[in-house]
Amino acid sequence: MPERRLLSETVHGLVSQAMQVGSTVQPFTRGSCGKASRIRNAKVVHSVCPYCAVGCSLNVYVKDDRVIDIEGNPESPINHGTLCPKGSATFQYTVNPSRLMQVLYRAPYSDHWEVKSLDWAMEQIAQRVKQTRDETFVERLPDGREVNHTLGIASLGGATLDVEENYLIKKLFSGGLGIVSIENQARI
């Protein structure tokens, strides 16, 4: 019996010592007490993850007109602050020095890209949509049925579009331009 009691006291002593590891009165060093969170005094902008159709909510932290951090929004009923690996990398996608920040255009048969203004690009898109619609618009089928559509343009929407944006796209493209092929990846 005395050996068993000695073993019990030894185990109890070791467990007690192990439980005290890291539990001091002041867990912070003098150096760490003066530090502050990098998101202190940052403005929080709520956003949506740009990847899949789940629509996870993001907290985007902005300071001095720069994004300084992005994390999942813990108040979101969708993701409760959690993010998948792609969503977790959204900050790196946003501030990546290789990210294109200007319009690049490569003319047909050209071997190089040209820098163009955003206004120029938007005007080109508008002109090409109008030209394609005019060239491919069908008012009536050969049997006389009215269709008022074009099969020369299609739309593929992204998962980050909300219901209201999808409604407007459908109204503009289908009702306004007569586009038949309208698709969106945001279907779960």
C-alpha positions in Angstrom: 0.0 0.0 0.0 2.7 2.6 0.8 4.2 2.1 -2.7 0.8 2.8 -4.3 0.3 5.9 -2.2 3.7 7.1 -3.1 3.0 6.6 -6.8 -0.4 8.4 -6.4 1.4 11.4 -4.7 4.0 11.5 -7.4 1.4 11.5 -10.2 -0.6 14.1 -8.3 2.5 16.3 -8.0 3.4 16.0 -11.7 -0.2 16.8 -12.8 -0.2 19.8 -10.5 3.0 21.1 -12.0 1.8 20.5 -15.6 -1.4 22.4 -14.9 0.6 25.4 -13.7 2.6 25.7 -16.9 1.8 29.1 -18.5 -0.6 30.1 -15.7 1.2 33.1 -14.1 -0.4 36.1 -12.6 0.6 38.3 -15.6 0.4 36.3 -18.8 1.6 39.2 -20.9 5.1 40.5 -21.3 6.0 44.1 -20.9 6.5 44.3 -24.7 3.2 42.7 -25.6 1.2 45.0 -23.2 2.0 48.1 -25.4 0.9 46.4 -28.7 -2.5 46.9 -30.3 -4.5 44.9 -32.8 -3.8 45.8 -36.4 -7.6 46.3 -37.0 -7.9 48.9 -34.1 -9.6 52.0 -35.4 -10.3 50.5 -38.8 -13.6 50.9 -40.5 -15.6 47.7 -41.0 -17.2 47.2 -44.3 -19.5 44.2 -44.8 -19.2 42.3 -48.0 -19.8 39.0 -49.6 -17.2 36.4 -50.5 -16.6 36.4 -54.3 -16.2 32.7 -54.8 -19.2 30.3 -54.6 -22.9 30.6 -54.4 -23.1 30.2 -50.6 -22.8 34.0 -50.1 -20.6 34.0 -46.9 -20.4 37.3 -45.2 -17.1 39.1 -44.8 -15.9 41.9 -42.6 -13.5 44.0 -44.6 -11.3 46.3 -42.4 -10.3 49.6 -44.1 -7.8 52.1 -42.7 -6.5 55.1 -44.6 -8.4 54.0 -47.7 -6.6 50.7 -47.8 -7.9 47.2 -47.1 -5.9 45.9 -44.1 -7.7 42.7 -43.3 -10.6 40.5 -44.3 -12.3 37.9 -42.1 -15.6 36.0 -41.8 -18.4 37.9 -40.3 -19.4 36.2 -37.0 -22.8 37.8 -37.0 -23.7 36.2 -40.4 -26.5 33.5 -40.2 -24.9 31.9 -43.3 -21.3 31.3 -42.2 -21.1 32.4 -38.6 -17.7 33.9 -39.2 -16.2 30.8 -40.8 -14.7 30.8 -44.3 -13.5 28.0 -46.6 -9.8 28.1 -47.8 -10.7 30.2 -50.8 -12.7 32.7 -48.8 -9.9 32.9 -46.2 -7.5 33.9 -49.0 -9.7 36.8 -50.1 -7.4 39.4 -48.5 -4.4 38.1 -50.5 -6.5 38.3 -53.7 -7.4 41.9 -52.9 -4.0 43.2 -52.1 -1.9 41.0 -54.5 0.7 43.1 -56.2 0.1 41.0 -59.4 -3.6 42.0 -59.6 -4.4 44.0 -62.7 -5.6 47.5 -61.9 -6.1 48.8 -65.4 -7.9 47.8 -68.6 -5.7 45.7 -71.0 -6.9 45.3 -74.6 -5.4 43.1 -77.3 -6.6 44.0 -80.7 -7.5 41.2 -83.2 -4.3 39.6 -84.6 -2.1 41.7 -82.3 0.8 40.2 -80.4 0.7 42.7 -77.4 -1.7 44.2 -74.9 -2.5 47.9 -74.8 -3.5 49.9 -71.7 -6.9 51.5 -72.2 -9.1 53.7 -70.0 -12.2 52.2 -68.3 -14.4 54.7 -70.2 -13.0 53.4 -73.5 -13.7 49.8 -72.5 -17.3 50.5 -71.4 -18.0 52.3 -74.6 -16.5 49.4 -76.6 -18.7 46.9 -74.8 -21.8 49.1 -75.3 -21.1 49.4 -79.1 -20.4 45.7 -79.6 -23.5 44.7 -77.7 -25.6 47.0 -79.8 -24.0 45.9 -83.0 -24.4 42.2 -82.2 -28.0 42.7 -81.1 -28.9 44.6 -84.3 -27.2 42.0 -86.5 -28.8 38.9 -84.8 -32.2 40.2 -83.6 -35.1 38.1 -84.8 -38.6 39.6 -84.6 -40.5 36.7 -86.2 -39.8 33.1 -87.0 -40.4 31.9 -90.6 -43.8 30.5 -89.6 -44.9 34.0 -88.4 -44.6 33.6 -84.6 -43.4 36.7 -82.8 -40.2 36.0 -80.7 -38.3 39.3 -80.5 -35.0 37.8 -79.4 -31.3 37.4 -80.1 -29.3 34.3 -79.9 -26.1 36.2 -80.6 -25.5 37.3 -77.0 -25.4 35.3 -73.7 -25.0 36.2 -70.1 -23.3 34.2 -67.3 -23.8 35.8 -63.9 -21.6 35.2 -60.9 -22.4 33.8 -57.5 -21.9 37.0 -55.7 -24.9 38.7 -57.4 -27.8 39.1 -55.0 -31.4 38.5 -55.8 -32.0 42.1 -56.7 -29.1 42.3 -59.1 -30.2 39.1 -60.8 -33.7 40.5 -61.1 -32.3 43.6 -62.8 -30.0 41.6 -65.1 -32.9 39.4 -66.1 -35.2 42.4 -66.8 -32.5 44.3 -68.8 -31.1 41.3 -70.8 -34.4 39.5 -71.5 -37.0 42.2 -71.6 -34.8 45.1 -72.8 -32.3 43.4 -75.1 -34.1 40.2 -76.0 -31.3 37.9 -74.8 -32.4 34.3 -74.4 -29.3 32.6 -73.0 -29.1 33.9 -69.4 -27.4 31.7 -66.8 -26.1 32.1 -63.3 -23.9 29.8 -61.2 -25.7 30.8 -58.0 -27.9 27.8 -57.7 -27.6 25.6 -54.6 
